[in-house]
């Protein structure tokens, strides 16, 4: 295989991996939810307050998707009334660095746009 074919194959594999990642993290809210849970476990109502602009229905759906993908865990607390807490899994915590990179890029981009 010549060098050009190797580069094209590598690029294709990278793009496929990016598509896989984006399929899991798709939508406006999942990365924000993961970022919150990387810092501490939260109850549903705390997440609803912290993730500004998300509706309860959308939060429920996103939490189910994240749980299905093994990124977060839902724990039922034995309290009265019973409450549910969400926490990042060890696997989900592997995304913390990515959320920080995205946040840093966003801050730098905002500064660049404001100062253009």
C-alpha positions in Angstrom: 0.0 0.0 0.0 1.5 3.4 -0.9 1.6 6.4 1.4 -1.5 8.1 -0.2 -3.7 5.0 0.2 -2.5 4.6 3.8 -3.4 8.3 4.6 -6.8 7.9 2.9 -7.5 4.7 4.9 -6.4 6.4 8.2 -8.6 9.4 7.4 -11.6 7.1 6.8 -11.1 5.3 10.1 -10.8 8.6 11.9 -14.0 9.9 10.3 -15.8 6.6 11.2 -14.7 6.9 14.8 -15.9 10.5 14.9 -19.3 9.5 13.5 -19.6 6.8 16.2 -18.7 9.3 18.9 -21.2 11.9 17.6 -23.9 9.2 17.4 -23.6 8.6 21.1 -23.2 12.3 22.1 -25.7 13.7 19.6 -28.0 16.5 20.4 -27.7 19.7 22.3 -27.7 18.4 25.8 -25.8 15.2 26.3 -22.3 16.7 26.6 -23.6 19.2 29.1 -25.2 16.5 31.2 -22.0 14.4 31.1 -19.9 17.5 32.1 -22.1 18.1 35.1 -22.0 14.5 36.3 -18.2 14.4 35.9 -18.0 16.8 38.8 -20.6 15.3 41.1 -23.6 12.9 41.3 -26.9 14.8 40.9 -30.5 14.2 41.4 -32.9 14.7 38.5 -34.1 18.1 39.8 -30.5 19.3 40.3 -29.7 18.5 36.6 -32.8 20.2 35.5 -31.7 23.4 37.3 -28.1 23.1 36.2 -28.5 22.4 32.5 -30.2 25.7 31.6 -32.9 25.6 29.0 -33.5 21.8 28.9 -37.1 20.6 29.5 -38.0 17.8 31.8 -39.1 15.6 29.0 -35.9 16.0 27.1 -33.7 15.5 30.2 -35.5 12.2 30.9 -34.9 11.0 27.3 -31.2 12.1 27.3 -30.6 10.4 30.7 -32.1 7.2 29.4 -29.9 7.3 26.3 -26.8 8.0 28.4 -27.6 5.1 30.7 -28.2 2.8 27.7 -24.7 3.7 26.4 -23.2 2.9 29.9 -22.0 6.5 30.4 -24.1 7.2 33.5 -25.8 5.1 36.2 -29.2 5.7 37.7 -29.4 4.9 41.4 -32.7 4.8 43.4 -32.1 6.3 46.9 -33.9 4.7 49.8 -35.3 8.0 51.1 -38.8 9.3 51.7 -39.9 10.2 49.2 -37.8 8.0 47.1 -35.5 10.0 44.9 -33.2 9.1 42.0 -29.6 10.1 41.6 -27.5 10.0 38.5 -23.7 9.5 38.5 -21.1 9.1 35.9 -19.7 5.6 35.3 -16.0 4.9 35.1 -16.5 4.6 31.3 -18.4 7.9 31.2 -15.7 9.6 33.2 -13.3 8.9 30.2 -15.2 11.8 28.5 -14.3 14.4 31.2 -11.1 15.5 29.3 -13.2 15.8 26.1 -15.8 18.1 27.8 -12.9 20.2 29.2 -11.4 20.6 25.7 -14.8 21.5 24.2 -15.4 24.1 27.0 -11.9 25.6 26.5 -12.4 25.8 22.8 -15.8 27.5 23.3 -14.3 30.1 25.6 -11.5 30.8 23.2 -13.9 31.0 20.3 -16.2 33.4 22.1 -13.2 35.7 22.9 -12.1 35.5 19.3 -15.5 36.4 17.9 -16.0 39.2 20.4 -12.5 40.7 19.7 -12.6 40.4 15.9 
